[in-house]
Amino acid sequence: MTLDIHNVVINCEHPHRLAEFWAQALEMEVLEDHGSFVQLGRSGSPVGLGLQRVPEPRAGKNRVHIDLHGESREAATRRLVALGATIQGEQRPPSLALVWIVLTDPEGNEFCIGGHIA
């Protein structure tokens, strides 16, 4: 049996506040709101984003993170910072023709905007 990714879920302290950030960042809408769990999605996209309240605070580095691409990295970074993201740095592995900007959402969860070096 083949499995498909349905959701990426981010554990957080304030799912509604984080849903506001991610809905604007990814141009998604709230599909379901169960109080402690908010489901975001976009018409035509098979993968959604869930925001789930957990009692413990975030500690350490994310073991899984979201990689984004699309609009220019610079424009996307400016837009996401205006929404509440924080820039953590830029990565350019010498052996790859890739670059990505590492950011955190308003609760400190890491994500990247990447692409090929022009």
JOPE-V444978 format. One line per field, one symbol per residue. ss: DSSP state (A for helix, B for strand, O for the rest). phi: phi as a letter, one per 20 degrees, with the letter a starting at -180 (. if undefined). burial: I if it has 24 or more other C-alpha atoms within 12 Angstrom, else O. A space follows every 50 residues. Layout:
ss = ???
phi = ???
burial = ???
This chain:
ss = OOOOOOBBBBBBOOAAAAAAAAAAAAOOBBBBBOOOBBBBBOOOOOOBBB BBBOOOOOOOOOOOOBBBOOOOAAAAAAAAAAAOOBBBBBBOOOOOOBBB BBBBOOOOOBBBBBBBOO
phi = .eddfdbdddfbecgffffffffffdldcfebcdnebdddacgnefddcd ccfcfeffcmegecbeddbqfggffffgffffepfcfdqcdcffececbb deccffdnffbcdcrfff
burial = OOOOOOOOIIIIIIIIIIIIIIIIIIOIIIOOOOOOIIIIIOOOOOOIII IIIOOOOOOOOOOOOIOIOOOOIOOIIOOIIOIIIIIOOOOOOOOOOOII IIIIIIIIIIIIIIIOOO
